[in-house]
Amino acid sequence: MTEEQKKDIAEKKAAYLAAIQTQLKKEASIAESVAMTEPGMKFLRMLHDKCGFAKADRVIRADGQIDPVATALNAERRNVYLEIRVLLSAEMRREIENPIVTEEKK
């Protein structure tokens, strides 16, 4: 591989990484905007619960064997929340995943 080819590959890689970074920043901004509202926070908590973030993916059938299809489905459902979770700040994740319930919030 020539130096020119290496340089071209490095430039393309840098452009690709910059595009991904830009997209992630946009998505994080959207997720943050949603999480900053009370209805948005409730919606994210609902996704957390419905996607089974805090639950095991593995499903055991009545005969004691692992059900590979149900296990794969649970893993993919959980991945939906994981993809959103990575866009949120640590404080927002803490508020969604371990909310402190006070008398005011009840």
Backbone torsions as a table, in degrees:
resi	resn	phi	psi	omega
1	MET	NA	133.1	-178.5
2	THR	-80.0	164.9	177.6
3	GLU	-62.5	-36.3	179.0
4	GLU	-64.9	-40.7	177.8
5	GLN	-66.4	-42.0	178.1
6	LYS	-61.7	-42.2	179.2
7	LYS	-64.4	-41.6	179.3
8	ASP	-63.3	-42.9	178.6
9	ILE	-64.4	-43.0	179.7
10	ALA	-63.4	-39.8	178.4
11	GLU	-65.7	-42.4	178.9
12	LYS	-65.1	-39.9	179.0
13	LYS	-64.6	-43.0	179.3
14	ALA	-63.9	-40.8	178.7
15	ALA	-65.3	-41.1	179.2
16	TYR	-63.3	-46.1	179.9
17	LEU	-64.7	-37.6	177.8
18	ALA	-65.0	-39.9	178.7
19	ALA	-64.8	-41.6	178.2
20	ILE	-64.5	-42.8	179.9
21	GLN	-62.8	-41.3	178.2
22	THR	-62.6	-44.1	180.0
23	GLN	-63.7	-43.2	179.0
24	LEU	-63.7	-38.2	177.9
25	LYS	-63.8	-41.0	178.2
26	LYS	-63.1	-46.5	-179.5
27	GLU	-64.7	-40.0	178.7
28	ALA	-64.3	-37.5	178.0
29	SER	-64.0	-41.2	178.1
30	ILE	-64.3	-47.9	-178.9
31	ALA	-61.8	-40.6	179.1
32	GLU	-65.4	-40.6	178.9
33	SER	-61.0	-40.6	178.9
34	VAL	-67.7	-46.3	-175.6
35	ALA	-67.4	-19.3	-178.1
36	MET	-80.2	-8.5	176.8
37	THR	-102.6	152.0	179.3
38	GLU	-62.7	-46.7	177.3
39	PRO	-62.5	-36.6	178.5
40	GLY	-64.8	-41.5	178.8
41	MET	-64.7	-40.5	177.2
42	LYS	-63.3	-39.9	178.7
43	PHE	-63.9	-42.8	178.9
44	LEU	-65.8	-36.7	175.0
45	ARG	-63.8	-40.0	178.0
46	MET	-62.4	-43.9	177.0
47	LEU	-61.2	-42.9	177.9
48	HIS	-54.0	-47.2	-178.1
49	ASP	-71.9	-47.8	-176.6
50	LYS	-66.5	-31.7	-179.2
51	CYS	-83.2	-5.3	175.4
52	GLY	70.1	36.5	-177.7
53	PHE	-57.5	-42.2	-175.4
54	ALA	-91.3	6.8	-177.9
55	LYS	-107.7	159.5	176.2
56	ALA	-72.7	146.4	178.2
57	ASP	-77.5	-32.2	-172.6
58	ARG	-65.6	135.6	176.9
59	VAL	-119.5	127.5	179.9
60	ILE	-107.6	126.6	179.7
61	ARG	-73.9	171.2	-178.7
62	ALA	-60.9	-28.4	-179.8
63	ASP	-83.1	3.9	177.1
64	GLY	90.4	-4.6	179.5
65	GLN	-88.5	151.8	176.8
66	ILE	-76.2	134.0	177.3
67	ASP	-89.8	105.5	-175.0
68	PRO	-66.5	-34.2	-179.0
69	VAL	-69.6	-48.9	179.4
70	ALA	-64.2	-36.6	178.1
71	THR	-64.8	-44.2	178.3
72	ALA	-63.6	-40.6	178.4
73	LEU	-63.3	-42.1	177.7
74	ASN	-63.1	-41.2	-180.0
75	ALA	-63.2	-42.4	179.8
76	GLU	-68.9	-37.4	177.1
77	ARG	-63.6	-41.9	178.4
78	ARG	-64.0	-35.6	179.8
79	ASN	-62.6	-27.2	176.8
80	VAL	-58.5	-49.3	179.6
81	TYR	-68.1	-37.8	-179.3
82	LEU	-60.8	-37.4	179.0
83	GLU	-67.5	-34.8	177.7
84	ILE	-76.6	-40.3	-176.6
85	ARG	-56.5	-39.4	-177.2
86	VAL	-64.8	-20.2	-179.2
87	LEU	-84.5	-11.7	-174.9
88	LEU	-96.7	151.1	176.4
89	SER	-70.3	164.4	179.5
90	ALA	-60.9	-38.0	179.7
91	GLU	-65.0	-41.7	180.0
92	MET	-67.3	-40.7	177.9
93	ARG	-61.7	-42.3	179.5
94	ARG	-61.6	-43.6	-179.6
95	GLU	-64.1	-36.0	-179.9
96	ILE	-76.4	-46.9	-171.1
97	GLU	-86.2	-26.3	-179.6
98	ASN	-138.4	63.2	-175.4
99	PRO	-66.7	142.4	174.9
100	ILE	-93.3	114.5	-177.5
101	VAL	-88.6	122.1	177.8
102	THR	-114.7	170.4	178.8
103	GLU	-60.4	-35.5	-178.7
104	GLU	-65.8	-35.6	-175.4
105	LYS	-81.8	-16.0	-175.6
106	LYS	-67.8	NA	NA
